[in-house]
Amino acid sequence: MSLIYLAYPLMDRLSAAGQIVVSQSIVIFCEPVVSSSSISYIKLAWVCRIRDAESLDTLESIQRYVRCLIFYLLGSTLFPDKSMVYAHAKYLPLLRDFDRIHTYNWVCMPHASL
């Protein structure tokens, strides 16, 4: 007797939280976030790849470069996870409004998370 395996197509729909993370990553990085492990974590190497590809010839590309750099610092220095490979997507809303980034109290952020 042979077994019949049915292959179900992968769902291209994300949960509501996943859709929010993808939409925020498009606004901030101009690319949808790609993560194989979890939609709530973003690979820092992916952020570095986007940062390093910026031409820095327009205001938008400079702002994207700065957003990538700040997100990388948030995930690698201020709030690192155990693997040092991923950063949590909860920091994306902090980078959405570029004109307000300088108003945040970055010094107190690590203490507030303790």
C-alpha positions, 0 to 999 in steps of 0.5 A: 500500500502506497502512501499519498502525500498531499503537498499544500501550497505555502500560504503567502498571507502573513499574520497581522503582526507580520504584515505590520513588520513587513510594511514598516520595513518597506517604509524604513529600508525600502525592502520587505524584511526577509526572515526565515526564523521569525517575522519579529526578528530581523537579521542584522546582516540583511540590514548591513547589506541594505546599508552598504548598498546605499549610494548616498547621493540623495537625501532619501538614501542618506536617511535610509543609511542612517536608519540602517545604522541606528537599527544595527546599533540598537540590535547589536550594541544597545539591545543585543540578543544572545545570538548577536545575529538578529534584532527585534522588529519592535524598534522599527517604529522608532525609525519611521519618522526621521525628523523625530529620531534626534528627539529620543533619549537614546541614553536612557533606552537601555536602562528602561528595558531592564 
